[in-house]
Amino acid sequence: PLPPHGRSSGVAAPTSPRPLGVGMPLFGTASSSASTAPPRSSAEDLAVAGAVIEGARLVARQPTALFAAVDSWQELETVQLGDVLVASGPPRGADGFTMVPVRPRGAVDLSCFDVKAPPAAFTTRPSASLGEVEGPEDGETAEALDKLRAIRKEAYRDKYGGPFRRRRGRIGWICALLTAPLALAVSLLRCVLGAALSALSAVLSTFLRPHVWLGALWALVAVGAVGWQSCAEGVAPSEVETQALGQTFGPIRVVCESHHPWARELRGALWSAIALAAESRVLTLQLADDAARARDSWLWPLFGWCPYRDTSDAVARCTQRSEMEKVRSALDCAALRRAFHEGQRLFHPDHLRLKHPACNDQVLEVCSVALNAAMEERRRTLSCPAR
C-alpha cells in the first residue's frame, strides 16, 4: 500500500491515476467503478499541466476523489464523471502525482481531468425575449457587445420609456399630474437662473478685460478735451442770484458751441442714446413687474408665497374677480344683496388669512374695503335702501 503522508520527490511519476479508496474516504471507495478513459502520455500530461492556471476549469474525465490537500491522502468526497472544478493555483507534484489545488478546498489528481481556460472577462448574455441572438462565447468583440447593449437599451426604452418611466397605469398618471407643476416650476427656475448666470458671466468677463477699461478711459479723455475746447461756463442772466455768508449762489449754465459737422451727429446720437436708455428702463421695469406677478400667481400654491405684491396689487386683482363684477352689474336690490353677501363670504379677511397665511393684514383687508365701496356705489345707483 502507498504511504498516507510524507511522499518522496524522487519517486518516478506513475502512468496510472492516483488510486481511489486509499486513506479514509467520506463516501466510500470507488475502485470498482473506475472509468476506462484512455490514459494520457507523458507529453500530454506536461502540456495539460502547463495550461493549468488559477481560475482554470477542470472537467472530470473519469471518477476520482477530492483529497483534503495536495500532500494528503484523506478523501473528502468522490468526483463523478463530467463534474467541473475550478483550480485555485498552479499544479504541484506530490508522491509522484501531479496535484492541483481547487476551490473552495481540497486538491485533485490532474491526470483525471481535462483543462479549460478561464473566461477572459465578464460578458452580457443575450436575451432571447429582447430579440438578441445567442453567439459564440469565445471571440466576442467589443463591436458585438456594443450592438447587444444597443439592442437592450432600445428594448428597455420601448418598454419603460416616456414620461411615465417605471410606472404603469393609473399610478403613473396620478404621479405625473401631481409632479407636473413642480417639474414645470423647476424647469422655469433653471432656465431663468441659467440666463441670469450667463448674462452675469458675460458682464464680468467683459469688465475683466483690460482693453475695456482702456477704451472707457480714452473716451473720457476725449470728451473732456472736446468740452474744454468747446464749452464755456457762465451764470444765466435772467436768474436771480442769492447771497449768503458773502457767497453768491445761482444756477450755472454750461454752453457748448462747435462748428464742426460731427457735432450735430454727436448730439443726435447722444439724444438717441438717452431716449433708448429711458425706454429700456421702462420696459425692463414692466417686464420685471409682469414676471413677478406671474411668479406670484403661478407658484404661490407650491411655495406658500403671498399672491399679492402690495395693497394696490390686491385691489387690482380683487376688482377683476367675478364676485366684484356681480356687485357692480346687479340689476336690482335683491341681486345686489345676494352678490354682496357672496362677496363678503369670499373676501372676508379671516377667510383670506386661512387661504393666504403669508400675506399681511393690510393686504387681506383691502379686498373687503373695495367690496364695500363697490356695493355702496351700486346701491346709490339703484336707489336701494340703506342697510
C-alpha positions as CSV (number, residue, x, y, z in Angstrom):
1,P,0.0,0.0,0.0
2,L,1.0,3.6,-0.6
3,P,2.0,5.7,2.4
4,P,-0.7,8.1,3.6
5,H,1.8,11.0,4.2
6,G,5.4,12.1,3.5
7,R,5.8,11.4,-0.2
8,S,9.3,11.5,-1.6
9,S,10.1,13.8,-4.5
10,G,12.4,11.1,-6.0
11,V,9.7,8.7,-6.9
12,A,9.1,8.3,-10.6
13,A,5.8,9.6,-12.0
14,P,3.3,6.8,-12.3
15,T,1.4,6.1,-15.5
16,S,-1.9,5.5,-13.8
17,P,-4.1,8.0,-11.9
18,R,-4.0,8.3,-8.2
19,P,-6.0,5.4,-6.8
20,L,-9.3,5.7,-5.0
21,G,-10.0,4.2,-1.7
22,V,-6.6,5.0,-0.1
23,G,-7.0,6.6,3.3
24,M,-10.4,7.4,4.9
25,P,-12.9,8.4,2.2
26,L,-16.1,10.2,3.1
27,F,-18.4,8.4,0.6
28,G,-16.7,5.0,0.3
29,T,-14.3,3.7,-2.2
30,A,-14.9,3.8,-6.0
31,S,-12.3,1.4,-7.2
32,S,-14.9,-0.9,-8.6
33,S,-16.4,1.9,-10.7
34,A,-13.2,3.2,-12.3
35,S,-13.6,4.6,-15.8
36,T,-11.9,3.1,-18.7
37,A,-10.8,6.5,-20.1
38,P,-7.6,6.1,-22.1
39,P,-4.6,7.3,-20.2
40,R,-2.6,10.3,-21.5
41,S,1.0,10.2,-22.5
42,S,3.8,12.0,-20.5
43,A,4.0,14.7,-23.1
44,E,0.2,15.2,-23.0
45,D,0.4,15.4,-19.2
46,L,3.1,18.0,-19.3
47,A,1.1,20.1,-21.8
48,V,-2.1,19.9,-19.7
49,A,-0.1,20.8,-16.5
50,G,1.3,23.9,-18.3
51,A,-2.2,25.0,-19.2
52,V,-3.4,25.0,-15.6
53,I,-3.6,28.5,-14.0
54,E,-5.7,30.0,-11.2
55,G,-9.3,30.0,-12.3
56,A,-8.9,27.3,-14.9
57,R,-11.9,24.9,-15.2
58,L,-11.2,21.2,-14.5
59,V,-13.6,18.7,-16.1
60,A,-13.5,15.2,-14.7
61,R,-12.8,12.6,-17.5
62,Q,-13.3,9.7,-15.1
63,P,-14.4,9.2,-11.5
64,T,-11.8,10.2,-9.0
65,A,-11.5,11.6,-5.4
66,L,-11.2,15.0,-3.9
67,F,-8.4,15.0,-1.4
68,A,-8.0,17.2,1.6
69,A,-4.8,18.8,0.4
70,V,-2.0,18.4,-2.2
71,D,0.1,16.3,0.2
72,S,-2.8,14.5,1.9
73,W,-4.3,11.0,1.2
74,Q,-7.6,11.8,3.0
75,E,-10.5,11.7,0.6
76,L,-13.2,14.3,1.2
77,E,-15.7,13.1,-1.4
78,T,-16.0,11.5,-4.8
79,V,-15.9,13.4,-8.1
80,Q,-18.1,12.0,-10.7
81,L,-17.6,11.9,-14.5
82,G,-18.3,15.3,-16.0
83,D,-18.1,17.3,-12.7
84,V,-16.4,20.7,-13.1
85,L,-14.0,22.1,-10.5
86,V,-12.1,25.4,-10.5
87,A,-8.3,25.5,-9.9
88,S,-7.1,27.8,-7.1
89,G,-3.4,27.6,-8.1
90,P,-0.8,26.0,-10.3
91,P,-0.2,22.2,-10.2
92,R,2.3,20.7,-7.8
93,G,4.0,17.3,-7.6
94,A,3.3,15.2,-4.6
95,D,4.4,11.5,-4.2
96,G,4.8,11.2,-7.9
97,F,1.4,12.6,-8.8
98,T,0.5,15.9,-10.3
99,M,-1.9,17.5,-7.9
100,V,-3.9,20.7,-8.4
101,P,-5.5,22.7,-5.5
102,V,-9.2,23.5,-6.2
103,R,-11.8,25.9,-4.8
104,P,-13.1,26.2,-2.1
105,R,-10.8,23.5,-0.6
106,G,-9.0,20.3,-1.4
107,A,-6.9,19.0,-4.3
108,V,-7.3,16.6,-7.2
109,D,-5.2,14.4,-9.5
110,L,-4.6,16.3,-12.8
111,S,-4.4,13.1,-14.8
112,C,-8.2,12.5,-14.2
113,F,-9.2,15.9,-15.6
114,D,-9.3,17.9,-18.8
115,V,-8.4,21.6,-18.6
116,K,-10.3,24.5,-20.0
117,A,-9.0,28.1,-19.9
118,P,-10.8,30.5,-17.5
119,P,-13.2,33.1,-19.1
120,A,-11.4,36.2,-20.4
121,A,-13.8,38.7,-19.0
122,F,-17.4,39.3,-18.0
123,T,-19.8,39.3,-20.9
124,T,-23.5,40.2,-21.0
125,R,-25.7,37.2,-22.0
126,P,-28.1,38.0,-24.9
127,S,-31.7,37.8,-24.1
128,A,-34.0,35.9,-26.5
129,S,-37.0,37.8,-25.2
130,L,-35.5,41.1,-26.5
131,G,-34.7,39.7,-29.9
132,E,-31.0,39.1,-29.3
133,V,-29.2,36.2,-30.9
134,E,-27.0,33.8,-29.0
135,G,-23.5,34.0,-30.3
136,P,-20.3,32.1,-29.5
137,E,-18.9,32.6,-26.0
138,D,-15.3,32.9,-27.2
139,G,-14.1,35.6,-29.5
140,E,-16.8,38.2,-28.8
141,T,-15.5,41.5,-30.0
142,A,-16.2,44.9,-28.5
143,E,-18.3,45.8,-31.5
144,A,-20.6,42.8,-31.0
145,L,-21.0,43.7,-27.3
146,D,-21.9,47.3,-28.2
147,K,-24.6,46.0,-30.6
148,L,-26.1,43.8,-27.9
149,R,-26.1,46.7,-25.4
150,A,-27.8,48.9,-28.0
151,I,-30.5,46.3,-28.6
152,R,-31.1,46.0,-24.9
153,K,-31.2,49.8,-24.4
154,E,-33.7,50.2,-27.3
155,A,-35.9,47.4,-26.0
156,Y,-35.9,48.9,-22.5
157,R,-36.7,52.4,-23.9
158,D,-39.6,50.9,-25.8
159,K,-41.0,49.2,-22.8
160,Y,-40.3,51.6,-20.0
161,G,-39.6,54.9,-21.8
162,G,-41.7,58.1,-21.9
163,P,-42.9,60.5,-19.3
164,F,-44.1,57.6,-17.0
165,R,-40.9,55.7,-16.7
166,R,-41.0,52.8,-14.3
167,R,-44.7,53.5,-13.6
168,R,-47.8,51.9,-15.1
169,G,-51.5,52.5,-15.3
170,R,-53.3,55.0,-13.0
171,I,-50.4,55.3,-10.6
172,G,-48.2,56.7,-13.3
173,W,-50.9,59.2,-14.4
174,I,-51.5,60.4,-10.8
175,C,-47.8,60.8,-10.1
176,A,-47.4,62.7,-13.4
177,L,-50.3,65.1,-12.6
178,L,-49.1,65.7,-9.1
179,T,-45.5,66.4,-10.0
180,A,-46.1,68.3,-13.3
181,P,-46.4,71.8,-11.6
182,L,-43.3,71.2,-9.6
183,A,-41.4,69.9,-12.7
184,L,-42.6,73.0,-14.6
185,A,-41.5,75.3,-11.9
186,V,-38.1,73.7,-11.6
187,S,-37.6,73.9,-15.3
188,L,-38.6,77.6,-15.4
189,L,-36.3,78.4,-12.5
190,R,-33.5,76.5,-14.1
191,C,-33.9,78.5,-17.3
192,V,-34.1,81.8,-15.5
193,L,-31.1,81.1,-13.4
194,G,-29.2,79.9,-16.4
195,A,-30.0,83.0,-18.4
196,A,-29.1,85.2,-15.4
197,L,-25.8,83.4,-14.8
198,S,-24.9,83.6,-18.5
199,A,-25.6,87.4,-18.6
200,L,-23.6,87.9,-15.3
201,S,-20.7,85.9,-16.6
202,A,-20.7,87.8,-19.8
203,V,-20.7,91.1,-18.0
204,L,-18.0,90.0,-15.6
205,S,-15.8,88.6,-18.4
206,T,-16.2,91.9,-20.2
207,F,-15.2,94.0,-17.2
208,L,-12.2,91.8,-16.6
209,R,-10.7,92.6,-19.9
210,P,-8.1,95.4,-19.8
211,H,-8.9,96.9,-23.2
212,V,-12.5,97.7,-22.0
213,W,-11.1,100.0,-19.2
214,L,-8.6,101.5,-21.6
215,G,-11.4,102.3,-24.1
216,A,-13.5,103.8,-21.4
217,L,-10.6,105.9,-20.1
218,W,-9.8,107.1,-23.7
219,A,-13.5,108.0,-24.2
220,L,-13.5,110.1,-21.0
221,V,-10.3,111.9,-22.0
222,A,-11.7,112.6,-25.5
223,V,-15.0,114.0,-24.0
224,G,-13.0,116.1,-21.5
225,A,-10.8,117.6,-24.3
226,V,-13.7,118.4,-26.5
227,G,-15.6,120.0,-23.6
228,W,-12.6,122.0,-22.6
229,Q,-12.2,123.5,-26.1
230,S,-15.9,123.9,-27.0
231,C,-17.8,124.6,-23.7
232,A,-17.9,127.7,-21.5
233,E,-19.3,128.2,-18.1
234,G,-21.5,131.2,-17.1
235,V,-24.3,132.4,-14.9
236,A,-27.7,132.8,-16.5
237,P,-28.6,136.5,-16.8
238,S,-32.3,136.0,-16.2
239,E,-31.9,134.0,-13.0
240,V,-32.0,135.7,-9.6
241,E,-28.9,135.3,-7.5
242,T,-28.9,134.9,-3.8
243,Q,-26.2,135.9,-1.3
244,A,-25.5,134.1,1.9
245,L,-22.4,134.5,4.1
246,G,-20.7,136.5,1.4
247,Q,-21.1,133.9,-1.3
248,T,-23.2,134.2,-4.5
249,F,-25.5,131.3,-5.4
250,G,-27.4,130.8,-8.6
251,P,-27.9,128.4,-11.4
252,I,-24.9,127.7,-13.6
253,R,-25.2,127.3,-17.3
254,V,-22.7,125.5,-19.4
255,V,-22.9,126.3,-23.1
256,C,-21.0,124.2,-25.7
257,E,-20.6,125.6,-29.2
258,S,-19.0,123.9,-32.1
259,H,-18.9,124.5,-35.9
260,H,-17.7,121.0,-36.7
261,P,-20.0,118.9,-38.9
262,W,-19.8,115.9,-36.5
263,A,-21.2,118.0,-33.6
264,R,-24.8,117.6,-34.8
265,E,-24.3,113.9,-35.4
266,L,-22.9,113.6,-31.9
267,R,-25.8,115.5,-30.4
268,G,-28.3,113.3,-32.2
269,A,-26.5,110.1,-31.1
270,L,-26.5,111.4,-27.5
271,W,-30.2,112.2,-27.5
272,S,-31.0,108.8,-29.1
273,A,-28.9,107.0,-26.5
274,I,-30.7,108.9,-23.7
275,A,-34.1,108.1,-25.2
276,L,-33.1,104.4,-25.7
277,A,-31.9,104.1,-22.1
278,A,-35.1,105.6,-20.8
279,E,-37.3,103.3,-22.9
280,S,-35.2,100.3,-21.9
281,R,-35.5,101.2,-18.3
282,V,-39.3,101.4,-18.5
283,L,-39.5,98.2,-20.5
284,T,-37.3,96.4,-18.0
285,L,-39.4,97.5,-15.1
286,Q,-42.5,96.5,-16.8
287,L,-41.2,93.0,-17.7
288,A,-39.9,92.6,-14.1
289,D,-43.3,93.5,-12.7
290,D,-45.1,91.1,-15.1
291,A,-42.6,88.4,-14.2
292,A,-43.2,89.0,-10.5
293,R,-47.0,88.9,-11.0
294,A,-46.8,85.7,-13.0
295,R,-44.5,84.2,-10.3
296,D,-46.8,85.1,-7.5
297,S,-49.9,83.9,-9.5
298,W,-48.5,80.5,-10.5
299,L,-46.1,79.5,-7.9
300,W,-47.7,80.6,-4.6
301,P,-49.6,77.3,-4.2
302,L,-46.3,75.4,-4.3
303,F,-44.1,77.6,-2.1
304,G,-46.8,79.4,0.1
305,W,-46.0,82.9,-1.1
306,C,-48.5,85.7,-0.9
307,P,-50.1,86.2,-4.3
308,Y,-50.4,89.9,-3.9
309,R,-47.3,92.2,-4.0
310,D,-48.9,95.1,-2.1
311,T,-52.2,96.7,-1.4
312,S,-52.6,98.2,-4.8
313,D,-52.0,94.9,-6.5
314,A,-54.5,93.2,-4.1
315,V,-57.1,95.9,-5.0
316,A,-56.5,95.5,-8.8
317,R,-56.7,91.7,-8.5
318,C,-59.8,91.7,-6.4
319,T,-61.7,94.1,-8.7
320,Q,-61.2,91.6,-11.5
321,R,-62.9,88.8,-9.7
322,S,-66.4,87.7,-10.8
323,E,-67.9,88.3,-7.4
324,M,-66.9,92.0,-7.6
325,E,-68.3,92.2,-11.1
326,K,-71.6,90.7,-9.9
327,V,-71.9,93.5,-7.4
328,R,-71.1,96.2,-10.0
329,S,-73.6,94.8,-12.5
330,A,-76.5,93.9,-10.2
331,L,-79.9,94.7,-11.8
332,D,-81.9,95.2,-8.7
333,C,-81.6,95.5,-5.0
334,A,-82.2,91.8,-4.3
335,A,-79.5,90.7,-6.8
336,L,-77.2,93.3,-5.2
337,R,-77.8,91.9,-1.7
338,R,-77.1,88.3,-2.8
339,A,-73.9,89.3,-4.7
340,F,-72.7,91.4,-1.7
341,H,-73.3,88.5,0.8
342,E,-71.4,86.1,-1.5
343,G,-68.6,88.6,-1.9
344,Q,-68.4,89.1,1.9
345,R,-68.0,85.4,2.4
346,L,-65.1,85.2,-0.1
347,F,-63.4,88.5,0.6
348,H,-63.6,88.3,4.4
349,P,-60.1,88.9,5.9
350,D,-60.4,85.7,8.1
351,H,-61.2,83.6,5.0
352,L,-58.3,85.1,3.1
353,R,-56.0,84.7,6.0
354,L,-56.6,81.0,6.0
355,K,-56.1,80.8,2.3
356,H,-53.0,83.1,2.2
357,P,-51.3,83.0,5.6
358,A,-48.1,84.7,4.2
359,C,-50.0,88.0,3.4
360,N,-50.1,90.8,6.0
361,D,-53.4,92.2,7.4
362,Q,-53.4,95.3,5.3
363,V,-53.3,93.3,2.1
364,L,-56.0,91.0,3.3
365,E,-58.4,93.8,4.3
366,V,-58.3,95.9,1.1
367,C,-60.5,93.4,-0.8
368,S,-63.3,93.7,1.7
369,V,-63.0,97.5,1.7
370,A,-63.1,97.6,-2.1
371,L,-66.2,95.3,-2.0
372,N,-68.0,97.7,0.4
373,A,-67.2,100.7,-1.8
374,A,-68.5,98.9,-4.9
375,M,-71.7,97.9,-3.1
376,E,-72.3,101.5,-1.8
377,E,-71.8,102.9,-5.3
378,R,-74.2,100.4,-6.9
379,R,-76.8,100.9,-4.1
380,R,-76.9,104.7,-4.8
381,T,-77.2,104.0,-8.5
382,L,-80.2,101.6,-7.9
383,S,-81.7,103.8,-5.1
384,C,-81.7,100.9,-2.7
385,P,-82.5,101.5,0.9
386,A,-79.5,101.7,3.3
387,R,-78.5,98.7,5.3
